[in-house]
């Protein structure tokens, strides 16, 4: 199964992010948009692993989630990966480092890496994938995205309360994400 760990975006930020994505869908063409009901901040991407390995990953990160206190997140920035050249991912994220989220991602990497899972070597960059441009991306779509990035937007706030293992299946209209496990954070 193709799976990943993520912090689901919760209300009130979820509703605001969904409105933003709907607005972008109308303006930025030639893009495969994420399903708005499952917007999330990716913590770790596994790729394809079997059921037993996925369960092992959940057990490895369970203690990390258990000692992580619920934390506030502010989403206020749009961007693209890579930052230069043709973008492959359009994202919404925080303009500043969210220390508890970064700490969570790094702790998950540490325990998963020690258990033999492949882990990302690059610095962690908190983001919620909104869409993926269809390449080659037209000049008009790129211009619409660039204009959207430059616009002021309200800060979208939520309290992160859990870490979720999702599996991903291709489907019409984009990937379908199913919760496989949910690990609650400690109350603050």
Buried (B, 14 or more C-beta within 10 A) or exposed (E): BBBBBBBBBBEEBBBBBBEBBEEBBEBBBBBEBBEBEBBBBBBBBBEEBEEEBBBBBBEBBEEBBEEBEBBEBBBBBBBBBEEEEEBEBBBBBBEEEBEBBBBBBBBBBEBBBEBEBEBEEEEBBBBBBBBBBEEEBEEEBBEBBEEBEEEEBEEBBBEBBBBBBBBBEEEEEBBBBEEBBBBEBEEE
